[in-house]
Structures are given as structure tokens and as C-alpha cells.
Amino acid sequence: MAPKLRDSVEELRAAGNLSFRNGQFAEAATLYSRALRMLQAQGSSDPEKESVLYSNRAACHLKDGNCIDCIKDCTSALALVPFGMKPLLRRASAYEALEKYTLAYMDYLTVLQIDDSVTSALEGSSSWKPLCDPACLSRMTRALMDSFGPDWRQKLPSIPLVPVSAQKRWECLPSENCKETAKSKSKETTATKSRVPSAGDVERARVLKEEGNELVKKGNHKQAIEKYSESLWLSNLESATYSNRALCHLVLKQYKEAVKDCTEALRLDGKNVKAFYRRAQAYKALKDYKSSFADINSLLQIEPRNGPAQKLRQEVNRSLN
């Protein structure tokens, strides 16, 4: 019997997905290529669909050890839809396999800006194991230190700051993976919180936090976020690191991210006055005056004479009335 002809982009993509799941990576890549040609020939402007096809074909190349074509396809996918987690992770894995540690490190830290709990999900996936395996990360760090010296972090190119809109886009993907993503997100959060960092991780996290603090003093809040994010990836047990990163988000008017970081800071330390104050500020900016007022009251129960909090309460109270 002749094979069934597939006459739509969706059918070709579905067939490619099936071949990929069956381990037929070359066949899957061919099907994704046909789907791409068909989509481009139609002249329809659907960057998300085209980006997914490039990313899927990149996964085939990665499985077959074709890292150069994997990087090309991931770059094409990211040009269409910036800050896509899958193409970033696949490109980072390909860079790492080619020992291009600087580029791998930058892509991985970009992913952590999108979702700083993604590490635990990677630990359960053999596809991404090279990126999260401690031995691999240690090897990457050693290679970067050999190339750039002890202050190698200062010599790396600036990591792109992921906008809040891109972070929100990946909270729930508009695809068949949405339910699976939500389910894995819950597992990721639990696993990340339970992960115990080594003594070396804690020390490196402390150094990165201090570097972030110095950047804040200089007014460089974007780079400070990178340092705090890197610190939290090594050790996510420091409440002050979250509240410090929240300050940067506030300055950059990323209010929802500030709320998220303050909430995490308060989970670790329920008496973190700065986290209460910064979350109150963020809620006020978001016009959620009731939540802002509640946070200020919680702060004043801890520090009744806190002048800035008293002033903020008056401002919020006027907005409520």
C-alpha cells in the first residue's frame, strides 16, 4: 500500500511528531522540512507555527548529533519568536556539545530569566541532562575560568533581559502542551524548593549576590537581575536575593515580576520588611490597593515606626477612599 499523502502543514507536523517519538529522527526532520516549505509557499504570516517547526527540526538534528544545523534552526526559531524556551535550551545543549561554553551559558541563563524553576524539570529529562548535570556545569565553569580568568563573569557578553511579556507568554502555552506544562510547572516548583545546594553553591551564590548589590549601587539594574538570577539558580534559599531582585524589577517597572519575587522572599522569611514594602509598592503600581494596604499593615506590625511604610499607607489609603 502506498504511503498516505499529507496535504497540510498540520498533518506533516503531526507525522513528524510521531516519527520523532518513535526515534526516527531523520524521517521527522524531513517531514518538518516539508511542512516548513509548504508554510512558506503559502505566504501566510504565522511566525509561531514556523518557529515551532524550526525548533522541532532542531531537536532532530540534536538527537542525530548535528549540532551546527541544530544551532541554525534554533536561531531561526528565535528570530521568529524571541525567547522561546525550547529553542534556547536546544541551542544551549548544541553549544555545550561543541564546547562553546560562553554561548551555552548565556542561553541557559536567558532561560532561567523566563522560568527560574526550569532546572528541576531539566533534571528529569535526558534531553536536557547535559545542561543541568552538576559535573557538566562545573566543566563549563572551569572552561570559562581557564579562558577568561577568575573574574570570567565580568567578561561575558551581556545576557539579554527577558521582557515580562515574554515570561507571561510561556506561563501557559497556547498549544496541546498547555496542560502538560501546567502540570510539570507544579512539579518543578516543588522540586526546586526541595533541592539542597552544596556548600560550594551557597558560597558562589553569595558572591554573585554581592556582585548584584554592587551593580544596583551603580544603577545597573538590568545586569543586577542577571547576577541575582544566577545566584538563585545556585541556591534559592536566600530571601534577601529575591527581595533585591524585586527592587530591580520595581525600578524597571516590571511590577508583576516584583510581586512574584517578593512573595518568594516572604515564603522564605515571613518577616522580610523590604519584601513587604516592595510588594506593597508593586501592588500600588498595579492599582491593587487592597493588597498593597494589607502588605503595609503586615510590615507595620513588624516595624510600627517605619516612616516610608507609614507614608505609603497614607498614599494607598487615599486611593482606596
Salt bridges, closest charged atoms under 4 A:
GLU10 OE2 - LYS49 NZ 2.57
ASP46 OD2 - LYS49 NZ 3.91
ASP73 OD2 - ARG57 NE 2.67
ASP73 OD2 - HIS61 NE2 3.35
GLU96 OE2 - ARG139 NH2 3.22
ASP107 OD2 - ARG91 NE 2.72
ASP115 OD2 - LYS185 NZ 3.00
ASP116 OD2 - ARG245 NH2 2.99
ASP151 OD1 - LYS155 NZ 3.54
GLU176 OE2 - ARG13 NH2 3.61
ASP201 OD1 - ARG204 NH2 2.60
GLU203 OE2 - ARG206 NH2 2.68
GLU211 OE1 - LYS227 NZ 3.13
GLU214 OE2 - LYS217 NZ 3.26
GLU230 OE2 - ARG153 NE 2.79
GLU238 OE2 - LYS209 NZ 3.84
GLU257 OE1 - LYS260 NZ 3.61
ASP261 OD2 - ARG245 NE 2.66
ASP261 OD2 - HIS249 NE2 3.54
GLU264 OE2 - ARG267 NE 2.66
ASP295 OD2 - ARG279 NE 2.65
GLU315 OE1 - LYS284 NZ 3.84
